[in-house]
Amino acid sequence: MASFALKVTQLGFSTLGLVSPKTAGALAFSLFCRTPSPRPRGPKAQATFKAGGDLLARAERVIIRTSSGTIAAYRLVSREERAPRFLVVHGWGSRAEFLAGLAAGIHQSGAEVVLVDLPGHGRSSGRLLNMRVAAEAIAAAQSHFGSFHGVVGHSFGGASVMTAAGGIFSDVATLDPGRLVLIAAPSEIQGIFNGFAGHLKLTIPVRRALIAHAEKVLGCPVDAFDTVPIAQKLARPVLVVHAEDDKEVSVDHARRFLRQDIPAQVLWANGYGHRRIVSAPDVISRVARFLKESDVMADNAA
C-alpha cells in the first residue's frame, strides 16, 4: 500500500474506530481478505509468469465450481500406471504459473500433479480469500481429481492445506493427503493478524473487533488455524522448507515444528528468501524426493 494511501487508511480506521469499533473491525477484516490484482507486476514477475505459463501449456485445464464461485485447476497427466497424485497450492498474491517449475519437477518423477488458483487469484473468480474458502477450494479439487498422495503448499497455501487437512470446518470435506510439504508457510495466524493490525495502527478495541468478526465469519477461533497442533493430530510425514532470511514469513513459524512429538523434517533453504524458494532447483529436488517416498510406501502396502 502506497505511503499516502496507507496514511489515509490509517486515519480512516482511527476515526471510524472512535465511532464504532465493531464496524471498523468488520471493515478491517474485509480489507484483510481482499486479494491483490491477479496480473503480475514488474519485469521479473512477468518473466516468471510467462515461463510458468509455457510449462502449463500442456496441462489439462479445468474449472471447478465451489460455494463461493469457481476455481481454475491444471493437471499434469502422468503416463505411468498407478502414478501418485500430488496437489500444489500457491500463496497469497500468487497463482499456479508461479509454482509451475516446482510442479514440473515433481511431474518429472512420474507423478500426476494438480495445481489450483485459489479464490481471488489467477483465473479463479472473486477478490476475497480466507481460510474457509481456501479449504473449500482444496476440498473441491480433491472431490474432482480424487485423493492426493501428498500436498505442497507455499506461504498462505501451506497454512491452507494444513487447515484443510485438519478438518477445521465441519461443513467442508477434510483433505486426506499422505504427506505434506510446507514451504515458507505461516504456522499460526494470530501473529499475522497482529502484523496487519499494527500496519494499519488499529486501536485495541478495533483489533478485538477484527478478531471477533473474523471468528464469526470463519466459524471458529483463530487459534484453530495453528498448524503445529494439526500436525501433531494428523501424525503424517511433514517436510517444512524455510529460509532463515525470509522477510515475509518469519523463520520462527518453521522453528515451531522442531519438536520431538511432530513427525516433521525441516529443510533450511537459506538465501532464497520467501519467493525464490519455490523455484530453487535443490528445493524442488528435495520436495520431489520426499513426495516420491509416499509412492514407494503405497507400492509396499499394495
Contacts in CASP RR format, 6 or more apart in sequence:
PFRMAT RR
TARGET T0000
AUTHOR 0000-0000-0000
METHOD contacts of the structure
MODEL  1
MASFALKVTQLGFSTLGLVSPKTAGALAFSLFCRTPSPRPRGPKAQATFK
AGGDLLARAERVIIRTSSGTIAAYRLVSREERAPRFLVVHGWGSRAEFLA
GLAAGIHQSGAEVVLVDLPGHGRSSGRLLNMRVAAEAIAAAQSHFGSFHG
VVGHSFGGASVMTAAGGIFSDVATLDPGRLVLIAAPSEIQGIFNGFAGHL
KLTIPVRRALIAHAEKVLGCPVDAFDTVPIAQKLARPVLVVHAEDDKEVS
VDHARRFLRQDIPAQVLWANGYGHRRIVSAPDVISRVARFLKESDVMADN
AA
1 9 0 8 1.000
6 199 0 8 1.000
6 200 0 8 1.000
9 31 0 8 1.000
9 200 0 8 1.000
10 200 0 8 1.000
10 201 0 8 1.000
13 24 0 8 1.000
13 27 0 8 1.000
13 28 0 8 1.000
13 200 0 8 1.000
13 201 0 8 1.000
13 202 0 8 1.000
13 206 0 8 1.000
14 201 0 8 1.000
14 203 0 8 1.000
16 23 0 8 1.000
16 24 0 8 1.000
16 27 0 8 1.000
17 23 0 8 1.000
17 24 0 8 1.000
17 25 0 8 1.000
17 203 0 8 1.000
17 205 0 8 1.000
17 206 0 8 1.000
21 203 0 8 1.000
21 205 0 8 1.000
21 206 0 8 1.000
21 208 0 8 1.000
21 209 0 8 1.000
22 209 0 8 1.000
22 212 0 8 1.000
22 213 0 8 1.000
24 202 0 8 1.000
24 206 0 8 1.000
24 209 0 8 1.000
25 202 0 8 1.000
25 206 0 8 1.000
25 209 0 8 1.000
25 210 0 8 1.000
25 212 0 8 1.000
25 213 0 8 1.000
26 209 0 8 1.000
26 213 0 8 1.000
28 196 0 8 1.000
28 197 0 8 1.000
28 200 0 8 1.000
28 202 0 8 1.000
28 206 0 8 1.000
28 209 0 8 1.000
28 210 0 8 1.000
29 210 0 8 1.000
29 213 0 8 1.000
29 214 0 8 1.000
29 217 0 8 1.000
30 128 0 8 1.000
31 200 0 8 1.000
32 193 0 8 1.000
32 196 0 8 1.000
32 210 0 8 1.000
32 214 0 8 1.000
33 128 0 8 1.000
33 129 0 8 1.000
33 130 0 8 1.000
34 127 0 8 1.000
34 128 0 8 1.000
35 92 0 8 1.000
35 93 0 8 1.000
35 119 0 8 1.000
35 120 0 8 1.000
35 121 0 8 1.000
35 126 0 8 1.000
35 127 0 8 1.000
35 128 0 8 1.000
35 129 0 8 1.000
36 93 0 8 1.000
38 93 0 8 1.000
38 95 0 8 1.000
38 120 0 8 1.000
38 121 0 8 1.000
38 122 0 8 1.000
38 123 0 8 1.000
40 46 0 8 1.000
40 48 0 8 1.000
40 49 0 8 1.000
48 97 0 8 1.000
48 98 0 8 1.000
48 279 0 8 1.000
49 95 0 8 1.000
49 97 0 8 1.000
49 98 0 8 1.000
51 100 0 8 1.000
51 101 0 8 1.000
52 97 0 8 1.000
52 98 0 8 1.000
52 100 0 8 1.000
52 101 0 8 1.000
53 97 0 8 1.000
53 100 0 8 1.000
55 97 0 8 1.000
55 100 0 8 1.000
55 101 0 8 1.000
55 103 0 8 1.000
55 104 0 8 1.000
56 74 0 8 1.000
56 76 0 8 1.000
56 96 0 8 1.000
56 97 0 8 1.000
56 100 0 8 1.000
56 103 0 8 1.000
56 115 0 8 1.000
58 76 0 8 1.000
59 74 0 8 1.000
59 75 0 8 1.000
59 76 0 8 1.000
59 115 0 8 1.000
60 74 0 8 1.000
60 75 0 8 1.000
60 76 0 8 1.000
60 77 0 8 1.000
61 72 0 8 1.000
61 73 0 8 1.000
61 74 0 8 1.000
62 72 0 8 1.000
62 73 0 8 1.000
62 74 0 8 1.000
62 75 0 8 1.000
62 144 0 8 1.000
63 70 0 8 1.000
63 71 0 8 1.000
63 72 0 8 1.000
63 73 0 8 1.000
64 70 0 8 1.000
64 71 0 8 1.000
64 72 0 8 1.000
64 73 0 8 1.000
64 137 0 8 1.000
64 140 0 8 1.000
64 141 0 8 1.000
64 144 0 8 1.000
65 140 0 8 1.000
66 119 0 8 1.000
66 133 0 8 1.000
66 136 0 8 1.000
66 137 0 8 1.000
66 140 0 8 1.000
67 136 0 8 1.000
68 119 0 8 1.000
68 125 0 8 1.000
68 126 0 8 1.000
68 128 0 8 1.000
68 133 0 8 1.000
68 136 0 8 1.000
69 119 0 8 1.000
69 124 0 8 1.000
69 125 0 8 1.000
69 126 0 8 1.000
70 124 0 8 1.000
70 125 0 8 1.000
71 116 0 8 1.000
71 117 0 8 1.000
71 118 0 8 1.000
71 119 0 8 1.000
71 124 0 8 1.000
71 125 0 8 1.000
71 137 0 8 1.000
71 140 0 8 1.000
71 141 0 8 1.000
72 96 0 8 1.000
72 116 0 8 1.000
72 117 0 8 1.000
72 122 0 8 1.000
72 123 0 8 1.000
72 124 0 8 1.000
73 114 0 8 1.000
73 115 0 8 1.000
73 116 0 8 1.000
73 117 0 8 1.000
73 141 0 8 1.000
73 144 0 8 1.000
73 145 0 8 1.000
74 96 0 8 1.000
74 103 0 8 1.000
74 114 0 8 1.000
74 115 0 8 1.000
74 116 0 8 1.000
75 112 0 8 1.000
75 113 0 8 1.000
75 114 0 8 1.000
75 145 0 8 1.000
76 103 0 8 1.000
76 104 0 8 1.000
76 107 0 8 1.000
76 112 0 8 1.000
76 113 0 8 1.000
76 114 0 8 1.000
76 115 0 8 1.000
77 112 0 8 1.000
78 107 0 8 1.000
78 110 0 8 1.000
78 111 0 8 1.000
78 112 0 8 1.000
79 110 0 8 1.000
80 110 0 8 1.000
83 110 0 8 1.000
83 111 0 8 1.000
83 112 0 8 1.000
83 295 0 8 1.000
84 111 0 8 1.000
84 112 0 8 1.000
84 149 0 8 1.000
84 150 0 8 1.000
84 291 0 8 1.000
84 292 0 8 1.000
84 294 0 8 1.000
84 295 0 8 1.000
84 298 0 8 1.000
85 111 0 8 1.000
85 112 0 8 1.000
85 113 0 8 1.000
85 114 0 8 1.000
85 145 0 8 1.000
85 146 0 8 1.000
85 147 0 8 1.000
85 148 0 8 1.000
85 149 0 8 1.000
85 150 0 8 1.000
86 106 0 8 1.000
86 111 0 8 1.000
86 112 0 8 1.000
86 113 0 8 1.000
86 114 0 8 1.000
86 148 0 8 1.000
86 149 0 8 1.000
86 150 0 8 1.000
86 151 0 8 1.000
86 152 0 8 1.000
86 291 0 8 1.000
87 113 0 8 1.000
87 114 0 8 1.000
87 115 0 8 1.000
87 116 0 8 1.000
87 138 0 8 1.000
87 141 0 8 1.000
87 142 0 8 1.000
87 145 0 8 1.000
87 148 0 8 1.000
87 150 0 8 1.000
87 151 0 8 1.000
87 152 0 8 1.000
87 161 0 8 1.000
87 177 0 8 1.000
88 96 0 8 1.000
88 99 0 8 1.000
88 102 0 8 1.000
88 103 0 8 1.000
88 106 0 8 1.000
88 113 0 8 1.000
88 114 0 8 1.000
88 115 0 8 1.000
88 116 0 8 1.000
88 151 0 8 1.000
88 152 0 8 1.000
88 153 0 8 1.000
89 115 0 8 1.000
89 116 0 8 1.000
89 118 0 8 1.000
89 138 0 8 1.000
89 151 0 8 1.000
89 152 0 8 1.000
89 153 0 8 1.000
89 154 0 8 1.000
89 157 0 8 1.000
89 158 0 8 1.000
89 160 0 8 1.000
89 161 0 8 1.000
90 96 0 8 1.000
90 98 0 8 1.000
90 99 0 8 1.000
90 115 0 8 1.000
90 116 0 8 1.000
90 117 0 8 1.000
90 118 0 8 1.000
90 121 0 8 1.000
90 153 0 8 1.000
90 154 0 8 1.000
90 155 0 8 1.000
90 157 0 8 1.000
91 118 0 8 1.000
91 121 0 8 1.000
91 153 0 8 1.000
91 154 0 8 1.000
91 155 0 8 1.000
91 156 0 8 1.000
91 157 0 8 1.000
91 158 0 8 1.000
92 129 0 8 1.000
92 155 0 8 1.000
92 156 0 8 1.000
92 157 0 8 1.000
93 121 0 8 1.000
94 121 0 8 1.000
94 154 0 8 1.000
94 155 0 8 1.000
95 117 0 8 1.000
95 121 0 8 1.000
95 122 0 8 1.000
95 123 0 8 1.000
96 103 0 8 1.000
96 115 0 8 1.000
96 116 0 8 1.000
96 117 0 8 1.000
96 122 0 8 1.000
98 275 0 8 1.000
98 278 0 8 1.000
99 115 0 8 1.000
99 152 0 8 1.000
99 154 0 8 1.000
99 278 0 8 1.000
100 115 0 8 1.000
101 278 0 8 1.000
101 279 0 8 1.000
101 284 0 8 1.000
102 152 0 8 1.000
102 154 0 8 1.000
102 278 0 8 1.000
102 279 0 8 1.000
102 283 0 8 1.000
102 284 0 8 1.000
102 287 0 8 1.000
103 113 0 8 1.000
103 115 0 8 1.000
104 113 0 8 1.000
105 284 0 8 1.000
105 285 0 8 1.000
105 288 0 8 1.000
106 113 0 8 1.000
106 152 0 8 1.000
106 284 0 8 1.000
106 287 0 8 1.000
106 288 0 8 1.000
106 291 0 8 1.000
107 113 0 8 1.000
108 288 0 8 1.000
109 288 0 8 1.000
109 291 0 8 1.000
109 292 0 8 1.000
111 149 0 8 1.000
111 291 0 8 1.000
111 292 0 8 1.000
111 295 0 8 1.000
114 141 0 8 1.000
114 145 0 8 1.000
114 148 0 8 1.000
116 124 0 8 1.000
116 137 0 8 1.000
116 138 0 8 1.000
116 141 0 8 1.000
117 123 0 8 1.000
117 124 0 8 1.000
118 124 0 8 1.000
118 129 0 8 1.000
118 134 0 8 1.000
118 137 0 8 1.000
118 156 0 8 1.000
118 157 0 8 1.000
118 160 0 8 1.000
119 125 0 8 1.000
119 126 0 8 1.000
119 128 0 8 1.000
119 129 0 8 1.000
119 133 0 8 1.000
119 134 0 8 1.000
119 137 0 8 1.000
120 126 0 8 1.000
120 127 0 8 1.000
120 128 0 8 1.000
120 129 0 8 1.000
121 129 0 8 1.000
124 137 0 8 1.000
129 156 0 8 1.000
130 214 0 8 1.000
130 217 0 8 1.000
130 218 0 8 1.000
131 159 0 8 1.000
131 160 0 8 1.000
131 163 0 8 1.000
131 168 0 8 1.000
131 189 0 8 1.000
131 218 0 8 1.000
131 225 0 8 1.000
132 169 0 8 1.000
132 172 0 8 1.000
132 217 0 8 1.000
132 218 0 8 1.000
132 219 0 8 1.000
134 156 0 8 1.000
134 157 0 8 1.000
134 160 0 8 1.000
134 163 0 8 1.000
134 164 0 8 1.000
135 160 0 8 1.000
135 163 0 8 1.000
135 164 0 8 1.000
135 167 0 8 1.000
135 168 0 8 1.000
135 169 0 8 1.000
135 172 0 8 1.000
135 175 0 8 1.000
136 169 0 8 1.000
136 172 0 8 1.000
138 151 0 8 1.000
138 160 0 8 1.000
138 161 0 8 1.000
138 164 0 8 1.000
138 175 0 8 1.000
139 164 0 8 1.000
139 172 0 8 1.000
139 173 0 8 1.000
139 174 0 8 1.000
139 175 0 8 1.000
142 148 0 8 1.000
142 173 0 8 1.000
142 175 0 8 1.000
142 176 0 8 1.000
143 173 0 8 1.000
147 176 0 8 1.000
147 177 0 8 1.000
148 175 0 8 1.000
148 176 0 8 1.000
148 177 0 8 1.000
148 178 0 8 1.000
149 177 0 8 1.000
149 178 0 8 1.000
149 179 0 8 1.000
149 291 0 8 1.000
149 294 0 8 1.000
149 295 0 8 1.000
149 298 0 8 1.000
150 177 0 8 1.000
150 178 0 8 1.000
150 179 0 8 1.000
150 180 0 8 1.000
150 181 0 8 1.000
150 291 0 8 1.000
150 294 0 8 1.000
151 161 0 8 1.000
151 165 0 8 1.000
151 175 0 8 1.000
151 177 0 8 1.000
151 179 0 8 1.000
151 180 0 8 1.000
151 181 0 8 1.000
152 161 0 8 1.000
152 180 0 8 1.000
152 181 0 8 1.000
152 183 0 8 1.000
152 287 0 8 1.000
152 291 0 8 1.000
153 160 0 8 1.000
153 161 0 8 1.000
153 181 0 8 1.000
153 182 0 8 1.000
153 183 0 8 1.000
153 185 0 8 1.000
154 183 0 8 1.000
154 184 0 8 1.000
154 185 0 8 1.000
154 277 0 8 1.000
154 278 0 8 1.000
155 183 0 8 1.000
155 184 0 8 1.000
155 185 0 8 1.000
155 186 0 8 1.000
155 248 0 8 1.000
155 249 0 8 1.000
155 274 0 8 1.000
156 185 0 8 1.000
156 186 0 8 1.000
157 185 0 8 1.000
158 182 0 8 1.000
158 183 0 8 1.000
158 185 0 8 1.000
158 227 0 8 1.000
159 185 0 8 1.000
159 186 0 8 1.000
159 187 0 8 1.000
159 189 0 8 1.000
159 225 0 8 1.000
159 227 0 8 1.000
161 175 0 8 1.000
161 177 0 8 1.000
161 180 0 8 1.000
161 182 0 8 1.000
162 180 0 8 1.000
162 182 0 8 1.000
162 185 0 8 1.000
162 227 0 8 1.000
162 230 0 8 1.000
162 231 0 8 1.000
163 225 0 8 1.000
163 227 0 8 1.000
163 230 0 8 1.000
164 172 0 8 1.000
164 174 0 8 1.000
164 175 0 8 1.000
165 174 0 8 1.000
165 175 0 8 1.000
165 176 0 8 1.000
165 177 0 8 1.000
165 180 0 8 1.000
165 230 0 8 1.000
165 234 0 8 1.000
165 236 0 8 1.000
166 174 0 8 1.000
166 175 0 8 1.000
166 230 0 8 1.000
166 233 0 8 1.000
166 234 0 8 1.000
167 174 0 8 1.000
167 175 0 8 1.000
168 220 0 8 1.000
168 224 0 8 1.000
168 225 0 8 1.000
169 219 0 8 1.000
169 220 0 8 1.000
177 236 0 8 1.000
178 236 0 8 1.000
178 237 0 8 1.000
178 294 0 8 1.000
179 236 0 8 1.000
179 237 0 8 1.000
179 238 0 8 1.000
179 239 0 8 1.000
179 290 0 8 1.000
179 291 0 8 1.000
179 293 0 8 1.000
179 294 0 8 1.000
180 231 0 8 1.000
180 234 0 8 1.000
180 236 0 8 1.000
180 237 0 8 1.000
180 238 0 8 1.000
180 239 0 8 1.000
181 238 0 8 1.000
181 239 0 8 1.000
181 241 0 8 1.000
181 287 0 8 1.000
181 290 0 8 1.000
181 291 0 8 1.000
182 227 0 8 1.000
182 238 0 8 1.000
182 239 0 8 1.000
182 240 0 8 1.000
182 241 0 8 1.000
183 241 0 8 1.000
183 242 0 8 1.000
183 277 0 8 1.000
183 278 0 8 1.000
183 283 0 8 1.000
183 287 0 8 1.000
184 241 0 8 1.000
184 242 0 8 1.000
184 243 0 8 1.000
184 246 0 8 1.000
184 248 0 8 1.000
184 249 0 8 1.000
184 273 0 8 1.000
184 274 0 8 1.000
184 277 0 8 1.000
184 278 0 8 1.000
185 227 0 8 1.000
185 240 0 8 1.000
185 242 0 8 1.000
185 249 0 8 1.000
185 253 0 8 1.000
186 192 0 8 1.000
186 227 0 8 1.000
186 249 0 8 1.000
186 253 0 8 1.000
187 226 0 8 1.000
187 227 0 8 1.000
187 228 0 8 1.000
187 253 0 8 1.000
187 254 0 8 1.000
187 256 0 8 1.000
187 257 0 8 1.000
188 223 0 8 1.000
188 225 0 8 1.000
188 226 0 8 1.000
188 227 0 8 1.000
188 228 0 8 1.000
188 253 0 8 1.000
188 256 0 8 1.000
189 222 0 8 1.000
189 225 0 8 1.000
189 226 0 8 1.000
190 222 0 8 1.000
190 223 0 8 1.000
193 207 0 8 1.000
193 210 0 8 1.000
193 211 0 8 1.000
193 214 0 8 1.000
193 222 0 8 1.000
194 207 0 8 1.000
197 206 0 8 1.000
197 207 0 8 1.000
197 210 0 8 1.000
202 210 0 8 1.000
211 222 0 8 1.000
214 222 0 8 1.000
215 221 0 8 1.000
215 222 0 8 1.000
228 256 0 8 1.000
228 257 0 8 1.000
228 259 0 8 1.000
228 262 0 8 1.000
231 238 0 8 1.000
231 257 0 8 1.000
231 262 0 8 1.000
231 263 0 8 1.000
231 264 0 8 1.000
232 261 0 8 1.000
232 262 0 8 1.000
235 263 0 8 1.000
236 263 0 8 1.000
237 263 0 8 1.000
237 264 0 8 1.000
237 265 0 8 1.000
237 290 0 8 1.000
237 293 0 8 1.000
237 294 0 8 1.000
238 257 0 8 1.000
238 262 0 8 1.000
238 263 0 8 1.000
238 264 0 8 1.000
238 265 0 8 1.000
239 264 0 8 1.000
239 265 0 8 1.000
239 266 0 8 1.000
239 267 0 8 1.000
239 286 0 8 1.000
239 287 0 8 1.000
239 290 0 8 1.000
240 254 0 8 1.000
240 257 0 8 1.000
240 264 0 8 1.000
240 265 0 8 1.000
240 266 0 8 1.000
240 267 0 8 1.000
241 266 0 8 1.000
241 267 0 8 1.000
241 269 0 8 1.000
241 277 0 8 1.000
241 283 0 8 1.000
241 286 0 8 1.000
241 287 0 8 1.000
242 249 0 8 1.000
242 251 0 8 1.000
242 253 0 8 1.000
242 254 0 8 1.000
242 266 0 8 1.000
242 267 0 8 1.000
242 268 0 8 1.000
242 269 0 8 1.000
242 277 0 8 1.000
243 251 0 8 1.000
243 268 0 8 1.000
243 269 0 8 1.000
243 270 0 8 1.000
243 271 0 8 1.000
243 272 0 8 1.000
243 273 0 8 1.000
243 274 0 8 1.000
243 277 0 8 1.000
244 251 0 8 1.000
244 268 0 8 1.000
244 270 0 8 1.000
245 270 0 8 1.000
245 271 0 8 1.000
245 272 0 8 1.000
245 273 0 8 1.000
246 273 0 8 1.000
246 274 0 8 1.000
246 277 0 8 1.000
247 273 0 8 1.000
247 274 0 8 1.000
248 274 0 8 1.000
248 275 0 8 1.000
249 274 0 8 1.000
254 266 0 8 1.000
257 264 0 8 1.000
257 266 0 8 1.000
258 264 0 8 1.000
258 266 0 8 1.000
265 290 0 8 1.000
267 283 0 8 1.000
267 286 0 8 1.000
269 277 0 8 1.000
269 280 0 8 1.000
269 282 0 8 1.000
269 283 0 8 1.000
272 280 0 8 1.000
272 283 0 8 1.000
277 283 0 8 1.000
END
